């Protein structure tokens, strides 16, 4: 785990504590919001190789790359502002603030704290059934259709960018500019082995909604079968793409067929839109439910049945003309009668009575009384991001455990709703916010590095200590075991977990070992393309086995 050069402050509010990743055009940091105390993810725009970071944290543009930097940074800011403007209910991890500092632009988003779909499958040790996956996909498909209509495409849907919450709801993270998801572009791209569409490996190919269809289908293939679909460059007669129904017989046949078509290398046979793909997944034969695209029925289509005869048409027109003339005569008669009544019985206007009460009420409206709103039951993120609340009130937040309410829900407030707010200064409201259940399953830490295990326990608010132990089966610095076994219940902030870290004596002829890194992904750098590929979960490396 790389550390930042000191704990840098961003915008005098966000403390960047740890560098955790480099994805696409950004360097990703874990941080903390000094106002709310919440963890945040900070993305620093620093695309390689046109930019670099010096020892003091300043971002420098390489000589001769100024035009590229200006264009790419403009694309990045435009993408972030688009995501910030989307409705809050869409299942996307998106920034809520942009900050310019250190010669570049930063985007800040709340730390999701959810496990990736790949980690989830590895933890439960089995695929997800179609019925459960269908419920999880529905909100995501609607959200993807929304951004596709605006010409925005993700291009990086994978088992690492899809997160799954404790409620088993999907969140999509990792939005990037197109250059960061396209090989042979001006910056180093990050593509996902088995998930990225074939057209993303060439800057001369067209990308669009069909690219996200391919990646989403690959994720569905993994979720239903437990294996990543064979990469498009490796397919052939000897290595065909196996239908999901053959790997997982419980997969419906129509779902298996839809996934094979969505994973087609040939764009002419692949689904063009996410809605078309979704219709195919839901169109189960013999279910009694028919789904149609919206373009099937048009207003210009003639109605079913024979056209009406000319005589019938003339009769209908005559009836309509008669009704219109009758209505016109009635309106004229009503207007004449109203004029007569108004002349014979004049009524004094209310404004003639007195002007003093009106002036008094207008003086009162100039300085309206503001009352404390009822925030109990609301989501704390929506409250903090509401511009009206931020202009009228300040918030003191205390986070507590609750077994009944979801994380982020406001449980109580002080002063209570309806209390008059002081007019001379913004009122301070104290909020008690749920941070989830105190009981949580112990995560599997065995084999992780100590830094990664500490990061995970810190994010889960599990207290811990660590002790060295001699364990030849583990490399030095890896977690050999824990005092609480994986899967057992841990009471956060109450129980203390002891991590036993391998510390073996070095042999005299110490040589660097080449064992597994403990991570669930393998990063491969293609020197010819300047592209980083992520080979995710369940990837079989048979062709890489070394000969004895």
C-alpha positions in Angstrom: 0.0 0.0 0.0 1.5 3.3 -1.1 1.4 6.2 1.3 0.9 9.8 0.4 3.7 12.3 0.9 2.4 13.3 4.3 -1.2 13.6 5.2 -2.2 16.2 2.6 -5.3 18.4 3.1 -7.5 19.0 0.1 -9.6 22.2 0.1 -8.9 22.7 3.8 -11.5 19.9 4.5 -10.5 16.5 3.1 -7.5 14.7 4.6 -5.8 12.4 2.1 -4.4 9.6 4.3 -3.5 6.8 1.9 -2.9 6.1 -1.8 -4.9 3.0 -2.6 -5.0 2.6 -6.4 -4.3 4.1 -9.8 -7.2 3.5 -12.2 -7.5 5.0 -15.7 -6.7 8.7 -15.6 -6.7 9.1 -11.8 -4.7 8.3 -8.7 -7.1 7.1 -6.0 -6.7 8.1 -2.3 -8.5 7.1 0.8 -9.4 10.1 2.9 -11.5 11.6 5.7 -13.9 14.5 5.7 -12.9 16.8 8.6 -16.5 18.2 8.8 -18.6 15.0 9.0 -15.8 12.6 10.0 -16.8 10.3 7.2 -14.4 8.4 4.9 -14.1 9.7 1.4 -12.4 8.6 -1.8 -10.4 11.3 -3.6 -9.5 10.9 -7.3 -6.5 13.0 -8.5 -6.4 13.6 -12.2 -3.0 12.5 -13.3 -3.0 10.5 -16.5 0.2 8.8 -17.4 2.4 9.4 -19.3 1.5 13.1 -20.0 1.5 14.0 -16.3 3.6 13.1 -13.3 3.7 13.8 -9.6 6.7 15.3 -7.9 8.0 14.6 -4.4 5.9 17.4 -2.9 2.6 16.2 -4.4 2.5 18.8 -7.2 1.1 17.5 -10.5 3.4 18.5 -13.5 2.5 18.3 -17.2 5.2 16.8 -19.3 6.8 19.2 -21.8 4.9 19.3 -25.1 1.7 17.7 -23.6 0.0 20.9 -22.5 -2.7 20.7 -25.2 -3.5 17.1 -24.4 -3.7 17.9 -20.7 -6.1 20.8 -21.3 -8.4 18.7 -23.5 -8.4 15.6 -21.2 -8.9 17.6 -18.0 -11.8 19.3 -19.6 -13.3 15.9 -20.5 -12.8 14.7 -17.0 -14.4 17.8 -15.4 -17.3 17.6 -17.8 -17.9 13.9 -16.9 -17.7 14.6 -13.2 -20.2 17.5 -13.4 -22.6 15.3 -15.4 -22.4 12.6 -12.7 -22.9 15.2 -10.0 -26.1 16.3 -11.7 -27.7 12.9 -11.8 -30.6 12.0 -9.5 -29.4 10.6 -6.1 -31.4 7.4 -6.4 -29.4 6.1 -9.4 -27.1 3.3 -8.3 -23.8 5.0 -9.2 -20.8 5.9 -7.1 -20.3 9.5 -8.2 -18.4 12.6 -7.0 -20.1 15.4 -5.0 -17.4 18.0 -5.2 -14.6 19.1 -7.6 -11.5 20.9 -6.3 -8.6 22.5 -8.2 -5.3 22.2 -6.3 -1.7 21.2 -6.8 -1.9 22.0 -10.5 -4.7 19.6 -11.3 -8.4 18.8 -10.5 -9.6 16.4 -7.8 -13.0 14.8 -7.4 -14.3 13.7 -4.0 -16.9 11.0 -3.5 -18.2 9.2 -0.4 -16.4 6.0 0.4 -18.8 3.2 -0.6 -17.5 0.7 1.9 -19.0 -2.2 -0.2 -17.3 -5.3 -1.5 -16.8 -5.8 -5.2 -19.0 -8.4 -6.9 -15.9 -10.5 -7.5 -15.0 -10.5 -3.8 -18.7 -11.3 -3.0 -18.7 -14.4 -5.2 -15.3 -15.5 -3.8 -16.6 -15.1 -0.3 -19.9 -17.0 -0.7 -18.2 -19.7 -2.8 -21.1 -20.2 -5.3 -22.8 -18.4 -8.2 -25.8 -16.2 -7.9 -29.1 -17.6 -9.3 -31.0 -15.9 -12.1 -34.0 -14.9 -10.0 -31.7 -13.1 -7.5 -29.5 -11.6 -10.2 -32.5 -10.3 -12.1 -33.7 -8.3 -9.1 -30.3 -6.9 -8.6 -29.9 -5.9 -12.2 -33.2 -4.1 -12.8 -32.3 -0.8 -11.2 -28.8 -0.9 -12.8 -30.3 -1.5 -16.3 -32.7 1.5 -15.9 -29.9 3.7 -14.7 -27.6 2.6 -17.6 -30.4 3.3 -20.1 -30.7 6.8 -18.6 -27.1 7.8 -19.1 -26.9 6.1 -22.6 -29.6 8.4 -23.8 -27.3 11.3 -22.9 -24.3 9.8 -24.8 -22.5 8.7 -21.6 -21.0 5.2 -21.6 -19.1 3.5 -18.7 -16.8 1.2 -20.7 -15.5 -0.5 -17.6 -18.3 -2.6 -16.2 -16.6 -5.6 -14.5 -16.4 -7.7 -11.3 -14.2 -5.0 -9.8 -16.2 -1.9 -10.6 -19.6 -3.4 -9.7 -20.0 -3.2 -5.9 -22.6 -5.1 -3.9 -24.0 -3.6 -0.6 -25.2 -5.4 2.5 -28.7 -5.2 1.1 -27.5 -7.0 -2.0 -28.0 -4.0 -4.2 -25.5 -3.2 -7.0 -23.5 0.0 -7.2 -21.4 1.0 -10.3 -18.1 2.7 -9.7 -15.1 3.6 -11.8 -16.4 6.1 -14.4 -13.6 7.3 -16.6 -13.1 9.4 -19.7 -13.1 7.4 -23.0 -9.3 7.7 -23.5 -8.8 5.8 -20.2 -10.8 2.9 -21.5 -9.4 2.7 -25.0 -6.1 1.0 -26.0 -3.7 3.0 -28.2 -5.0 6.3 -26.9 -2.8 9.2 -25.8 -2.8 7.9 -22.2 -2.3 4.5 -20.5 -5.7 2.8 -20.5 -7.1 0.3 -17.9 -9.0 -2.5 -19.5 -10.6 -5.6 -17.8 -9.6 -9.0 -19.1 -12.7 -10.9 -20.2 -15.0 -7.9 -19.6 -13.8 -5.1 -21.9 -15.5 -5.2 -25.3 -13.3 -6.0 -28.4 -13.8 -2.5 -29.9 -12.1 -1.0 -26.8 -8.8 -2.5 -27.9 -8.5 -0.3 -30.9 -8.9 3.5 -31.1 -10.2 3.1 -34.7 -13.3 1.2 -33.6 -16.7 2.6 -32.7 -17.8 2.4 -29.1 -21.2 3.0 -27.7 -24.1 1.4 -25.7 -23.2 -2.0 -27.3 -19.8 -1.8 -25.5 -21.6 -1.7 -22.1 -23.9 -4.5 -23.2 -20.9 -6.7 -23.8 -19.4 -5.9 -20.4 -22.6 -6.3 -18.5 -23.2 -9.6 -20.2 -19.8 -10.8 -19.1 -20.6 -9.9 -15.5 -23.9 -11.8 -15.8 -22.0 -14.8 -17.2 -19.6 -14.7 -14.1 -22.5 -14.3 -11.6 -24.5 -17.2 -13.1 -21.6 -19.7 -13.7 -18.8 -18.6 -11.3 -16.3 -18.3 -14.1 -15.2 -15.4 -16.3 -16.1 -15.8 -19.9 -13.2 -16.7 -22.2 -11.6 -13.6 -23.5 -12.6 -12.6 -27.1 -9.0 -12.9 -28.5 -8.7 -16.5 -27.3 -12.0 -17.8 -28.7 -12.0 -20.2 -31.7 -12.9 -23.7 -32.6 -10.7 -25.2 -29.9 -11.8 -22.7 -27.3 -15.4 -21.7 -27.9 -17.5 -19.6 -25.5 -19.4 -22.3 -23.5 -23.1 -21.5 -23.1 -24.0 -20.6 -19.5 -26.7 -23.2 -19.4 -24.1 -26.0 -19.9 -21.9 -24.7 -17.1 -24.9 -24.0 -14.7 -27.9 -26.1 -15.8 -30.3 -24.1 -13.7 -29.7 -21.1 -16.0 -32.8 -20.6 -18.2 -32.2 -21.3 -21.8 -33.4 -17.9 -23.1 -31.0 -16.2 -20.6 -28.1 -18.3 -21.8 -28.9 -17.5 -25.5 -29.2 -13.8 -24.7 -25.8 -13.8 -23.0 -24.1 -15.5 -25.9 -25.5 -13.0 -28.3 -24.5 -10.1 -26.1 -21.0 -11.5 -25.9 -20.6 -11.7 -29.6 -17.4 -10.3 -31.0 -19.2 -9.3 -34.2 -21.1 -6.0 -33.6 -23.7 -7.0 -36.3 -25.1 -9.8 -34.1 -24.7 -8.1 -30.7 -27.5 -6.2 -29.0 -27.2 -2.5 -29.8 -28.9 -1.1 -26.7 -29.1 -2.0 -23.0 -32.9 -2.0 -23.3 -32.9 -4.5 -26.1 -30.6 -6.8 -24.1 -32.8 -6.5 -21.0 -35.9 -7.4 -23.1 -34.2 -10.5 -24.3 -33.3 -11.5 -20.8 -36.9 -11.1 -19.5 -38.6 -12.6 -22.6 -39.1 -16.1 -21.1 -41.0 -18.4 -23.6 -44.3 -19.6 -22.3 -44.4 -17.2 -19.4 -47.6 -15.5 -20.7 -45.8 -12.1 -20.6 -44.9 -10.3 -23.8 -42.4 -7.4 -23.9 -42.2 -5.0 -26.9 -39.8 -2.1 -27.6 -41.4 1.3 -27.6 -40.9 1.8 -31.3 -43.3 -1.1 -32.3 -46.4 1.0 -31.9 -46.4 4.4 -33.7 -49.1 7.1 -33.7 -49.1 7.0 -37.5 -50.0 3.3 -37.7 -53.6 2.6 -38.9 -56.0 1.0 -36.5 -57.0 -2.6 -36.8 -60.2 -3.5 -38.8 -61.8 -2.1 -42.0 -62.0 1.7 -42.6 -65.4 3.3 -41.9 -67.8 3.9 -44.8 -68.2 7.4 -46.3 -71.8 7.6 -45.1 -70.8 6.9 -41.5 -68.0 9.6 -41.7 -70.5 12.2 -43.0 -72.9 11.4 -40.1 -70.2 11.8 -37.5 -69.1 15.2 -38.9 -72.7 16.5 -38.8 -73.1 15.5 -35.2 -69.8 17.2 -34.2 -70.9 20.5 -35.9 -74.2 20.5 -34.2 -72.6 20.0 -30.7 -70.2 22.8 -31.3 -73.0 25.3 -32.3 -75.0 24.4 -29.3 -72.1 25.0 -26.9 -71.4 28.4 -28.5 -75.0 29.5 -28.0 -74.9 28.5 -24.4 -71.7 30.4 -23.7 -73.1 33.6 -25.2 -76.3 33.3 -23.2 -74.3 32.8 -19.9 -72.2 35.9 -20.6 -75.2 38.1 -21.2 -76.9 37.0 -17.9 -73.7 37.5 -15.9 -73.5 41.1 -17.2 -77.1 41.9 -16.2 -76.6 40.5 -12.6 -73.4 42.4 -12.2 -75.0 45.7 -13.2 -78.1 45.3 -11.0 -76.3 44.1 -7.8 -72.8 45.8 -7.5 -70.5 44.4 -4.8 -67.9 46.6 -3.1 -64.3 45.4 -3.7 -62.3 44.1 -0.7 -59.5 46.6 -1.3 -62.0 49.5 -0.5 -62.4 48.4 3.1 -59.0 49.2 4.6 -55.4 49.1 3.4 -53.8 48.9 6.9 -54.0 45.1 7.5 -52.5 44.5 4.1 -49.5 46.7 4.8 -49.1 45.1 8.2 -49.0 41.6 6.7 -46.5 42.7 4.1 -44.2 43.9 6.8 -44.4 40.5 8.5 -43.7 38.6 5.3 -40.4 40.6 4.8 -38.8 38.6 7.7 -40.4 35.2 7.7 -39.9 32.8 10.6 -37.7 29.8 9.9 -38.5 26.5 11.8 -36.3 23.5 12.4 -37.3 20.8 9.8 -38.2 17.2 10.5 -35.1 15.3 9.5 -35.7 12.0 11.3 -35.9 9.1 8.8 -34.1 11.1 6.1 -30.8 10.0 4.6 -27.8 12.0 6.0 -26.1 12.4 2.6 -29.2 14.0 1.0 -29.5 16.4 3.9 -25.8 17.4 3.8 -25.9 18.0 0.1 -29.2 20.0 0.1 -28.2 23.6 -0.7 -31.2 25.0 1.3 -30.3 23.2 4.4 -26.6 24.1 4.1 -27.5 27.8 3.8 -29.8 27.8 6.8 -28.3 25.3 9.3 -25.1 23.8 10.6 -25.0 20.1 11.6 -23.3 18.3 14.4 -23.3 14.6 13.6 -23.0 11.7 16.0 -23.0 8.2 14.5 -24.4 5.3 16.5 -25.2 1.7 15.9 -28.7 0.4 15.3 -30.0 -3.0 14.5 -33.3 -1.8 13.1 -32.5 1.1 10.7 -30.3 1.1 7.6 -26.9 2.9 7.6 -27.1 6.6 6.9 -30.7 7.1 8.3 -31.2 9.9 10.8 -32.5 8.4 14.0 -33.0 11.5 16.2 -32.4 15.2 16.2 -32.1 18.2 18.6 -33.8 20.7 18.6 -37.0 18.9 17.6 -38.9 19.6 14.4 -41.0 22.8 14.6 -38.7 24.7 16.9 -38.3 28.4 15.7 -34.8 29.0 14.3 -32.9 32.1 15.6 -32.8 34.7 12.9 -29.5 36.3 13.7 -27.3 33.2 13.0 -27.7 29.7 11.4 -29.2 27.3 13.8 -27.1 24.2 14.8 -28.9 20.9 14.6 -27.5 17.9 16.3 -28.2 14.6 14.4 -27.8 11.0 15.5 -27.2 9.0 12.4 -27.2 5.2 12.1 -23.9 3.7 11.0 -25.4 0.2 10.6 -25.6 -2.9 12.8 -23.0 -3.3 15.5 -22.9 -7.0 14.7 -20.9 -8.0 11.6 -19.4 -11.1 10.2 -15.7 -11.4 10.5 -14.1 -10.9 7.1 -11.6 -13.4 5.7 -8.1 -11.8 6.2 -5.9 -14.8 6.0 -3.3 -14.3 3.3 -3.7 -10.5 3.1 -0.9 -8.1 3.8 -1.1 -6.4 7.2 -1.7 -3.0 5.6 -4.6 -4.3 3.5 -6.1 -6.1 6.5 -5.8 -2.9 8.7 -7.5 -0.9 6.0 -10.4 -3.3 5.8 -10.9 -3.4 9.6 -10.6 0.4 9.9 -13.3 0.8 7.3 -15.5 -1.7 9.2 -14.7 -0.1 12.6 -13.5 -3.3 14.0 -10.9 -2.9 16.8 -7.8 -4.9 16.4 -4.2 -5.6 17.6 -1.5 -7.7 15.9 1.2 -10.0 17.1 4.1 -11.7 15.2 3.9 -15.5 14.8 6.1 -18.0 12.9 4.2 -19.5 10.1 6.2 -21.1 7.3 3.1 -21.4 5.1 2.8 -17.6 4.8 5.2 -14.9 3.6 6.4 -12.4 6.1 3.9 -9.6 6.6 0.9 -11.7 5.6 -2.0 -12.5 8.0 -1.6 -16.1 9.2 -4.7 -16.3 11.3 -7.0 -14.2 13.5 -8.4 -14.7 17.0 -12.0 -14.6 15.7 -12.5 -17.1 12.8 -13.9 -16.0 9.5 -17.7 -15.7 9.4 -18.2 -15.5 13.1 -20.0 -12.5 14.6 -17.9 -9.5 15.7 -19.3 -6.6 17.8 -17.8 -3.5 16.3 -16.0 -1.1 18.7 -16.4 -3.7 21.5 -14.6 -6.8 20.4 -10.9 -6.7 19.7 -9.5 -9.0 17.0 -5.9 -10.2 17.3 -4.2 -10.5 14.0 -1.3 -13.0 13.9 1.2 -11.8 11.3 3.7 -14.1 9.8 7.3 -13.3 10.8 9.6 -16.1 9.8 13.3 -16.1 10.1 15.1 -15.4 6.8 17.1 -18.4 5.4 20.7 -17.9 4.8 20.4 -18.2 1.1 17.4 -15.8 1.1 15.9 -15.5 -2.4 12.9 -13.7 -3.5 9.9 -15.9 -3.7 7.3 -15.7 -6.5 4.2 -16.8 -4.7 0.8 -15.4 -5.0 0.4 -11.7 -4.0 -2.8 -12.4 -2.1 -4.8 -10.1 -4.3 -7.8 -11.4 -6.2 -6.7 -9.7 -9.5 -3.7 -10.0 -11.7 -2.5 -6.9 -13.4 -0.7 -7.4 -16.8 1.0 -4.5 -18.6 1.1 -4.6 -22.4 4.1 -2.7 -23.5 3.1 -2.4 -27.1 -0.3 -0.8 -26.3 0.6 1.0 -23.1 -2.5 -0.7 -21.6 -3.0 -2.2 -18.1 -5.4 -5.2 -18.2 -7.0 -6.5 -15.1 -7.5 -10.3 -15.1 -10.2 -10.8 -12.5 -11.6 -13.6 -10.4 -11.7 -17.2 -11.4 -9.3 -16.6 -14.3 -7.5 -19.8 -15.2 -3.8 -19.4 -16.2 -3.3 -22.8 -17.8 -1.3 -21.4 -20.7 1.1 -19.6 -18.2 2.1 -22.7 -16.3 5.9 -23.2 -16.4 7.5 -26.3 -17.6 9.5 -28.3 -15.1 
